[in-house]
């Protein structure tokens, strides 16, 4: 998976939990997936439509009632679901809210080694300064990211590094996601 695909996948809050649950064996119908994820119907439907539009999910032909369709992972979806499942296994239930934010996973992927703000921004191409700053602050507050300021440098330059749960997630994603050069 490349970083653009990860950014696109995580742009909907419930996409990664849906993929993780499908990988874990939850039936590919709305009711079991809704129960497993805890999403609202509207957000769930938007995430499902998004996963279908980017080619990670498809309707299972010949199965399910038209009003209660069944879904299955595409070949690309199988690998994305495996990554989502591994991320879910290294985090606790209390961390899932932060994982559902759009930029959390891409930023953690970008800081698997110490990185400066502009390096992270360069790797994530479409992120705004404000979104990156807010994402880093939220993860610092959860103690997933450590900020170190090199005061000897002129001007002082902060360096960001994934730690604790953030480091576990970063290890999973960094080994699976490639950055475009």
C-alpha positions as CSV (number, residue, x, y, z in Angstrom):
1,X,0.0,0.0,0.0
2,X,1.3,3.5,-0.7
3,X,0.8,6.5,1.5
4,X,-1.8,8.1,-0.8
5,X,-3.9,4.9,-0.5
6,X,-3.6,5.0,3.3
7,X,-4.6,8.7,3.4
8,X,-7.5,7.9,1.2
9,X,-8.6,4.9,3.2
10,X,-8.4,6.7,6.5
11,X,-10.4,9.7,5.3
12,X,-13.6,8.1,6.5
13,X,-13.6,7.4,10.3
14,X,-15.0,3.9,10.2
15,X,-13.1,2.5,7.2
16,X,-10.3,1.0,9.2
17,X,-12.6,-0.6,11.9
18,X,-14.8,-2.1,9.2
19,X,-11.8,-3.6,7.4
20,X,-10.3,-4.9,10.7
21,X,-13.6,-6.6,11.6
22,X,-14.0,-8.1,8.1
23,X,-10.5,-9.5,8.5
24,X,-11.3,-10.9,11.9
25,X,-14.2,-12.9,10.5
26,X,-17.2,-10.7,11.2
27,X,-19.9,-11.4,8.6
28,X,-20.0,-9.0,5.7
29,X,-23.5,-7.7,6.3
30,X,-24.6,-4.4,7.8
31,X,-26.0,-5.5,11.1
32,X,-23.0,-7.6,12.3
33,X,-20.5,-4.9,11.1
34,X,-22.5,-2.1,12.8
35,X,-22.6,-4.1,16.0
36,X,-18.9,-4.8,15.9
37,X,-17.8,-1.3,15.1
38,X,-20.3,0.7,17.1
39,X,-20.6,3.3,14.2
40,X,-23.8,5.2,13.6
41,X,-25.8,4.1,10.5
42,X,-25.0,7.2,8.5
43,X,-21.3,7.2,9.2
44,X,-21.2,3.4,8.6
45,X,-23.0,3.8,5.3
46,X,-20.6,6.6,4.2
47,X,-17.6,4.5,5.1
48,X,-18.9,1.4,3.3
49,X,-19.6,3.5,0.2
50,X,-16.1,5.0,0.4
51,X,-14.5,1.5,0.7
52,X,-16.4,0.3,-2.3
53,X,-15.5,3.4,-4.4
54,X,-11.8,3.0,-3.7
55,X,-11.9,-0.7,-4.5
56,X,-11.3,-2.3,-1.1
57,X,-14.9,-3.8,-0.8
58,X,-17.4,-5.1,-3.2
59,X,-20.9,-6.4,-3.1
60,X,-20.9,-10.2,-2.9
61,X,-22.7,-11.2,-6.1
62,X,-25.5,-13.7,-5.7
63,X,-25.6,-13.3,-1.9
64,X,-27.8,-11.3,0.3
65,X,-31.2,-9.7,-0.1
66,X,-31.2,-6.4,-2.1
67,X,-32.1,-4.5,1.0
68,X,-29.6,-6.4,3.1
69,X,-26.6,-6.9,0.8
70,X,-23.5,-8.8,1.7
71,X,-20.0,-7.4,1.2
72,X,-16.6,-9.0,0.7
73,X,-13.0,-7.8,0.5
74,X,-11.4,-7.3,-2.9
75,X,-7.8,-8.6,-3.4
76,X,-6.5,-5.1,-2.5
77,X,-8.9,-5.0,0.4
78,X,-7.5,-8.2,1.9
79,X,-4.1,-6.6,2.4
80,X,-5.6,-3.4,3.7
81,X,-7.8,-5.3,6.1
82,X,-4.8,-7.3,7.4
83,X,-3.0,-4.0,8.2
84,X,-6.2,-2.6,9.8
85,X,-6.5,-5.8,11.9
86,X,-2.9,-5.6,13.1
87,X,-3.4,-2.0,14.1
88,X,-6.5,-2.9,16.1
89,X,-4.7,-5.7,17.9
90,X,-1.9,-3.3,19.2
91,X,-4.4,-0.7,20.5
92,X,-6.9,-0.7,23.3
93,X,-10.6,0.2,23.0
94,X,-9.9,3.6,24.6
95,X,-7.5,4.5,21.7
96,X,-10.0,3.8,18.9
97,X,-11.4,7.4,18.9
98,X,-7.9,8.8,18.1
99,X,-7.4,6.1,15.4
100,X,-10.6,7.2,13.6
101,X,-9.3,10.7,13.0
102,X,-8.3,11.2,9.4
103,X,-4.6,12.0,9.8
104,X,-3.6,9.9,12.8
105,X,-2.4,6.8,10.9
106,X,-0.7,8.6,8.1
107,X,1.2,10.8,10.5
108,X,2.2,7.9,12.7
109,X,3.4,6.1,9.5
110,X,5.5,9.2,8.6
111,X,7.2,9.5,12.1
112,X,8.5,5.9,12.5
113,X,11.9,7.6,12.8
114,X,12.6,11.1,14.2
115,X,11.2,13.7,11.8
116,X,10.9,17.4,11.5
117,X,7.5,19.1,10.8
118,X,8.4,19.9,7.2
119,X,9.6,16.3,6.6
120,X,6.3,14.9,7.8
121,X,4.4,17.4,5.6
122,X,6.5,16.6,2.6
123,X,5.8,12.8,3.0
124,X,2.1,13.4,3.4
125,X,1.8,15.9,0.5
126,X,-1.9,16.8,0.9
127,X,-1.9,17.5,4.6
128,X,-2.3,21.2,5.7
129,X,-0.1,22.8,8.3
130,X,-3.1,23.1,10.6
131,X,-4.2,19.5,10.2
132,X,-0.6,18.2,10.9
133,X,-0.2,20.5,13.9
134,X,-3.6,19.4,15.4
135,X,-2.8,15.7,14.7
136,X,0.6,16.0,16.4
137,X,-0.9,17.8,19.4
138,X,-3.6,15.2,19.9
139,X,-1.1,12.4,19.7
140,X,1.2,14.2,22.1
141,X,-1.7,14.6,24.5
142,X,-2.2,10.8,24.4
143,X,1.5,10.2,24.7
144,X,1.8,8.6,21.3
145,X,4.2,11.2,20.0
146,X,7.2,12.7,21.7
147,X,8.3,16.2,20.7
148,X,12.0,17.1,21.3
149,X,13.2,20.6,20.7
150,X,16.8,21.0,19.7
151,X,17.5,24.4,21.4
152,X,21.1,24.4,20.2
153,X,20.0,24.8,16.6
154,X,19.2,28.3,15.3
155,X,16.2,28.6,15.1
156,X,15.3,25.8,17.5
157,X,13.8,22.9,15.6
158,X,11.3,20.4,17.1
159,X,11.7,16.7,16.2
160,X,8.7,14.3,16.4
161,X,8.9,10.6,17.2
162,X,6.2,7.9,17.7
163,X,6.4,6.4,21.2
164,X,4.4,3.9,23.3
165,X,1.2,2.9,21.5
166,X,2.1,5.3,18.7
167,X,5.3,3.4,18.2
168,X,3.5,0.1,18.0
169,X,1.1,1.4,15.4
170,X,4.0,3.1,13.5
171,X,5.9,-0.2,13.3
172,X,2.9,-1.9,11.8
173,X,2.2,0.7,9.2
174,X,5.7,1.8,8.3
175,X,6.6,-1.8,7.3
176,X,3.5,-2.0,5.0
177,X,3.3,1.5,3.6
178,X,5.6,3.0,1.0
179,X,6.2,6.7,0.4
180,X,6.2,8.1,-3.0
181,X,9.4,9.9,-3.9
